[in-house]
Amino acid sequence: MKMLSVRPVIDGYDSCQEFAGAVGIDENDLIITNEYIYQPFFGKLNLKARVLYQEKYGLGEPSDEMAEKLYADMKDGSYKRIIAIGGGTILDISKIFALKNVSPILDLYDRKLPLVKDKTLILVPTTCGTGSEVTNIAILELKSRHTKLGLAADEIYADSAVIIPELLNGLPFKFFATSSVDALIHAYESFLSPKSTPYTELFADKATGLILKGYMEIAAKGEEARKPLLKDFLMASNYAGIAFGNAGVGAVHAMSYPLGGAYHVPHGEANYAVFPGVCKAYQKADPKGKIKVVNKIICDILGCREEVVYAELEKLLEKIIRRKALHEYGVTRAELDDFTDNVMTRQGRLTANNYVPLDAKAVKAIYESLF
């Protein structure tokens, strides 16, 4: 049994200037990023690489349509390296661009195209949640199918994952909150996954502690209290990425995908919307199993009793960012059946990692509790 794999080399730099000099960015490189990220941190460096700004090809979560438009523009150049600098949208899209065969993207996700990596891939996260820099998964919204789907393959691992805390300085609080909640969920789900090992649990435990202790500091002192903690949150995201990259995530992610696909809810926010419902369902289904270990980790940090652990966790998270009910996104009760069917028929890669099996009736009940 494989217990842990950390595929990308993880590099760390104090500044963007140090990173650019160390890796020798030149005209053989294609940088995919956002203009609002690139200009403040890299614009003054006058790098020779070609730069494509993702927002010019579509807004919001990564989609097959956005990726097709980006790919059409990058085909007119020959690049040896793809350097992605951004959040989950940038990192996930850029992973597939390291492949030789990319389009049509629907065929790629249906595994009709051979997976052959022919470019070096460098991933630089600018949020503290995705963990995508250390995983072999690229999640896109497939517009014509009204859902999200992940492509998981070793060929899309990065060659280097780069940690630069400086890049989080300009991250607005809302995106800090939704991305870090996503990292917390990565840690929680990977810890409870049947594929977890003592090694992945170490990373998940460490990530959970950094995030929750940071949240407690922010809840007590205000939003600006996050600034000295940004490196901790970036490292927590990375740790959680290593954990779920090996052990996987489950029902929270599976149930968030229909919401994200139908209503274009950002990934971290969609996960947060369903997180409490899944936690409570797991606790009710098997309160004496491995969930007791996770509960104790959280209780020890929050200083609460196990019987109120999820109520206290919700209170803390609400102080960081308010969670919306499903109907606030426009979801109707009638759609809950469609969401449930999507989970049961299209998200098997994820539901295989559930703490306990959840049938259609259980999934529908979770959605109804969150409505």
Summary of the structure (lengths in Angstrom):
residues: 371
radius of gyration: 19.7
end to end distance: 40.2
largest distance: 59.9
contacts: 1307
relative contact order: 0.11
helix: 60%
strand: 12%
